[in-house]
């Protein structure tokens, strides 16, 4: 995790200095790629078991731990975007933004059901999802 921290701090320093306060991304062309992690990975890193496998509408494969992380990330995004203003005035905008974000996340997944041709696709997707999350947490 030390390398990831150094990478993130380097991105902040470069983009805030040369990217007009972070408006432009100058770190990626220099080979310092953005690290994407979510709260579900953080919970897994600290030893929380994933719990049962779920398939969520719109979002797709998940687990109890990762669904909790998804809700925490959505709440953090809401407070980050709308803290300086009155919450009641912007609840509808926040809900719409979260829904658009969810649809975008699902659209960007390369996997589509029934493309594997396997009669055991549910088991295959569950296995691949859990192994992928395990590798992401160990990273």
HUGITA-V767761 format. One line per field, one symbol per residue. ss: DSSP state (H for helix, E for strand, L for the rest). phi: phi as a letter, one per 30 degrees, with the letter a starting at -180 (. if undefined). burial: b if it has 24 or more other C-alpha atoms within 12 Angstrom, else e. A space follows every 50 residues. Layout:
# HUGITA-V767761
ss = ???
phi = ???
burial = ???
This chain:
# HUGITA-V767761
ss = LHHHHHHHHHHHHHHHHHLLLLLLLLLHHHLLLLLLLLHHHHHHHLLLLL LLEEEELLLEEEEHHHHHHHHHHHHHHHHHHHLLLLLHHHHHHHHHHHHH HHHHHHHHLLLLLLLLLLLLHHHHHHHHHHHHHHHHHHL
phi = .ddddddddddddddddcchijdcccddddicddccbbdddddddcjddd iddbbceididabddddddddddddddddddbddcddddbdddddddddd dddddddddddbdicdiddcdedddddddddddddddde
burial = eeeeeeeeebbbebbeeeeeeeeebbbeeeeeeeeebbbbbbbbeeeeeb eebeeeeebbbbbebbbbbbeeebeeebeeeeeeeeeeeeeeebeeebee eeeeeeeeeeeeeeeeeeeeeeeebeeebbeebbeebee
